[in-house]
Amino acid sequence: MAVVPRSRMTARVGHRMVIGLIVVALLAGCSERVQGPPDPTIAESGFPVGSFVKDFVEPQLGTTRIAWTFDPDGSWAEIPLEGAPIGVPPIRGTYTVSGDVVTLATEYPPDFGTSRHAWRFANGLLWTTYRSSDNPEDAGWFAMLDPIPWIPLE
């Protein structure tokens, strides 16, 4: 074996170390951790703020997807994403949280009223349970929605 002067040996070891570090950095950058939906922001009330989606089968429309969006300023919207008839507008209004009850007050369309729901946020999912409404048609709608959790929108 040939004797390599120390300065050349140091240079080779240095190059190998640099190359090794580059390979490790590249591998770390390429190996993306599989993640679930993003965690929503949690308001001071403990209620999650953000957009949540729900897929369900509506008897007249078939498979339907809607989103509920809760903004930090207290505004709320229900937005049809898939399966809703053409021309169905987003429902908009405000929400308030008192303990484990969220109240959704609809401003548009004006005749959709106000509904109250128990809520819990567990394992990254928002669960709501209908309590009451000043719109009698809400009971059937929410009975269909309540068994399915709201999933944070990616």
N, C-alpha and C positions, 0 to 999 in steps of 0.2 A: 504494500500500500504506500502510495506517495505521501510524503509529508507536505501538508498545506500550511503555508505561513498563517499565523494566528489572525492577521487582519483579513485575509481572504476567507477563512473559516467563519469569522464573525460576520462578514458580509453575507455569506451564504445562509447562515442561521437567521440573520436579520431579514433577508429576502423571504425565506421560507415562513418566518413568523408573520410577516406582512401579508403574504399570499394566504396563509391560513386564516388570519383575521378577516381578510376580505371575503373569503369563502364562507366563514361563519356569519358575517354580516349579511351576505346575500341570501343565505339559507334562512336566516331569521326573518328577513324581509319578505321572502316568498312564502313562508309557512304562516298563512293567515289563520288565526283562531276562528273556528266556526262559532258564530254568535247567534243568539235569538234576537227577537225584536229589541229595539233600543229601550232603555229605561226612560219612562216619562219623567218630567220634572214634578216634584211633589210640592204642592202649595202649602202655605202656612197651616191651612185647615187640615192637611193630611191628604187632601184629594189630589189625584194625579192630573196634571195639566198636559195637554197634547192631543193627538188624534188617535182614535181607536177604531178598528174595523170589526164588522161582524158579518159572517156569511150565514145565510139561512134559506130555507125553502118557503116561499110565500105561495099559498095555494093557487092564487090566480095568476101570479107572475112567474112562478118557478124559482130557480136559484137567484138569489138577490144578495147584493153586497152594499152595505151602507157604512158610513163613517160618522162618528160623533167627534166633534172637535171642541175642546175646552181651552179657551185662552186665559192667560193670567189676569186679564182685565175683567173677567166675569162674563164674556160673551161666549155663546154656545151655538153650534150648528149641527144639523143632521144633513148629511150630503149623500144623495144616491150615487153609487159608483157603478154598479152593474145590475141589470135585470129590472130596473125601474122603467115605467113607461116614459116615452119621450115627452118632454115638457114638464116633468115633475121637478119643481124647483127645490133648492135647498131650503130647509126649515131653519130659521134663525131666531135667536133671542138671547136671553141671559140665564145664568145659573147662579145659585147660591148654595152654600154647603153649611149645614148645621149638624154637627156630630156625624152620625152615620146616614144622614138623609141629604140627598141632592135634589133641589127644586129646579125644574126646567121651565122657564116662562117664555113662551113663544111670542115673538113680535111679528114675524112674517112666516106664513100667512096668518093674518090676525085672528082667525077663528079656530086655531089649533089649541089654544088654551095653555094651561099650566099643569104640569104633572110632577109628582113627588115619588122618589125612588130611594129605597135603602141601597147602600153601596158598600163594597169592600174591595180592597186592592190586595190581591194575594198572588204570590208566585209570578209577578209580572203581568197579571190579568186583572181587568176591571170587571167586576160582577155587579149588576144592578138588578133590583127586584122592585117591581111596580107596587106602589102603595095606594096612590089616589090620583084623581085628575078631575078637572072641571069639564073635560070632554069625555062623554060616555063611551065613545068608540075606542078610547085608549086601552081599556082593560083587555080586549081581545088582541090588540096589536102587541102589547107588552107581554101578554101570556105566551105569545109565540117567540118573542125575543129573549125573555129572561133566562131560559135554561142554557143559553149560549153565552160564553164570556166575550167581552170586548178585548181585542188584541191590539197592543200598540202598533201603530202604522210605521212601517220601516221607511 
